[in-house]
Amino acid sequence: MAQEALVIGASGMLTEVARWLAKEGYQVTVVGRDRQKLARVRDGSGNPDAFQLLALDYGHTEALRTAMTELVARRGAIDLVVSWIHTTAQEALPVVMTELSRSERPFELYHVCGSRAWKTPPAIHVPATCAYRRVILGFVCEGEQSRWLTNAEIADGVIRAIRQKAAQAIVGQVEPWERRPSY
């Protein structure tokens, strides 16, 4: 029986992470607001049959709660979650963890965070069934300049964190802090 993965925010910088998980044999449910973008994640994969598309706005808490409950009922327990959730949706990650932990089966969660998590880590209540791991996205210094990470660099770093099962991983660099690029 294939393992189940859930990738939240898969239609952007986590596209290649979702495709890699499918290549690794996971059945991958991708979550995002735009069904067309999610379809591109699936269709650009070498394993399109491994994908389930879940088009919803994770900022709508009750819709997310219902979707997670239905997902587990339909697909079974989720083994691995990769989550990039904007800070505007404060309830989204707790809802995901609560609903997925109802199966009482252990799962890993890779919480992808922006560079601010280096200075101010998010306060997360983690259920006993969840192996919580944080992936902090930093930046790259190139001479006197600095820049944000590319989608490819982000995907490579998240995949590396999954392979290493790192409690905390930093993609790029977070120091010197004052060298962070401006938005």
C-alpha positions in Angstrom: 0.0 0.0 0.0 1.4 3.4 -1.0 2.2 6.0 1.5 0.0 9.2 1.5 1.5 12.7 1.3 -0.2 16.1 1.6 1.4 19.2 0.1 -0.2 22.5 1.1 0.9 25.4 -1.1 2.1 23.0 -3.8 1.3 25.2 -6.9 4.3 27.5 -6.4 7.6 26.9 -4.8 6.7 23.4 -3.6 5.8 22.0 -7.0 8.9 20.0 -7.4 8.6 18.7 -3.9 5.2 17.3 -4.7 6.5 15.8 -8.0 9.5 14.3 -6.1 7.2 12.7 -3.5 5.1 11.1 -6.4 8.4 9.8 -7.9 9.3 8.3 -4.5 6.1 6.3 -4.6 3.7 8.5 -2.5 0.1 9.2 -3.4 0.2 13.0 -3.2 -2.7 15.3 -2.5 -1.9 18.8 -3.4 -3.8 21.8 -1.9 -4.1 25.2 -3.3 -6.7 27.8 -4.3 -6.3 27.5 -8.1 -7.4 24.1 -9.6 -5.6 25.0 -12.9 -2.3 25.5 -11.2 -2.7 22.3 -9.2 -3.4 20.5 -12.5 -0.1 21.8 -13.9 1.7 20.4 -10.8 0.1 17.0 -11.6 0.4 17.2 -15.4 4.1 18.2 -15.3 4.9 15.1 -13.2 6.1 11.8 -14.5 3.5 10.2 -12.3 0.2 12.1 -12.8 -1.9 9.1 -11.5 -0.2 9.6 -8.1 -1.9 13.0 -7.6 -5.2 14.1 -6.1 -6.1 17.8 -6.4 -7.8 19.6 -3.6 -8.7 23.1 -4.7 -9.6 25.2 -1.6 -8.6 28.3 0.2 -6.9 27.1 3.4 -7.7 30.5 5.0 -11.3 29.3 5.2 -11.0 27.3 8.4 -14.2 25.3 8.4 -13.8 24.4 4.7 -10.3 23.3 5.5 -11.4 21.2 8.5 -14.1 19.5 6.4 -11.7 18.9 3.5 -9.1 17.3 5.9 -11.7 15.0 7.5 -13.0 13.9 4.1 -9.5 13.4 2.8 -8.6 11.0 5.6 -11.9 9.2 5.2 -11.3 8.8 1.4 -7.5 8.2 1.3 -6.7 6.9 4.7 -4.2 8.2 7.2 -1.6 10.7 5.9 2.0 9.8 6.4 3.8 13.0 5.4 2.8 16.6 5.2 4.7 19.5 3.6 3.1 22.8 4.4 3.7 26.3 3.2 0.9 28.3 4.8 0.9 32.1 4.8 0.8 33.8 8.2 -2.6 35.3 7.3 -4.2 31.9 7.9 -3.3 31.4 11.6 -5.7 28.6 12.1 -4.8 26.5 9.1 -1.9 24.5 10.4 -3.5 23.7 13.8 -6.6 22.5 11.9 -4.6 20.3 9.6 -2.6 18.7 12.5 -5.7 18.2 14.6 -7.7 16.6 11.8 -4.8 14.3 10.6 -4.0 13.2 14.2 -7.6 11.9 14.7 -6.5 8.7 12.9 -4.0 8.2 15.8 -1.4 7.1 13.2 2.0 8.9 13.4 2.8 11.3 10.6 5.6 13.7 9.8 5.0 17.4 9.2 7.5 19.6 7.4 6.5 23.2 8.2 8.1 25.5 5.6 8.5 29.0 7.1 9.9 32.3 6.0 13.2 33.7 7.3 11.5 35.4 10.2 11.0 32.0 11.8 14.7 32.1 12.5 14.3 35.1 14.9 10.8 34.4 16.0 9.8 30.7 15.7 6.1 30.1 15.4 4.5 28.8 18.5 3.0 25.4 17.5 1.0 23.0 19.6 2.0 19.6 18.2 -0.2 16.5 18.7 1.5 13.4 20.0 1.1 11.6 16.7 3.0 14.3 14.7 6.7 14.4 14.2 7.0 18.2 13.6 9.9 19.5 11.6 10.6 23.1 10.6 12.2 24.2 7.3 13.3 27.8 7.4 13.8 29.6 4.1 16.6 32.0 4.1 18.4 33.9 1.4 21.6 33.8 -0.6 24.5 36.3 -0.4 26.4 36.8 -3.6 29.2 39.3 -3.1 27.8 42.5 -1.9 24.3 41.6 -3.1 21.7 39.2 -1.5 18.7 37.6 -3.0 15.8 35.4 -2.0 15.9 31.7 -2.8 14.7 30.4 -6.2 11.9 27.9 -6.3 14.4 25.2 -7.4 16.7 26.0 -4.4 13.7 25.9 -2.0 12.5 22.6 -3.4 16.0 21.1 -3.2 16.3 22.3 0.4 12.9 20.9 1.4 13.7 17.5 -0.2 17.0 17.4 1.6 15.2 18.1 4.9 12.8 15.3 4.2 15.5 12.9 3.4 17.5 13.8 6.5 14.4 14.0 8.8 15.9 17.1 10.3 14.1 18.6 13.3 15.1 22.0 11.8 16.6 22.8 8.5 17.7 26.0 7.0 17.6 26.5 3.3 20.1 29.1 2.2 21.4 31.3 5.0 19.8 33.4 7.8 22.9 35.2 9.0 24.1 37.8 8.8 20.5 38.9 9.4 21.1 42.4 8.2 22.0 41.1 4.8 18.5 39.9 4.1 17.2 41.2 0.8 14.5 43.9 0.9 11.1 42.9 -0.5 
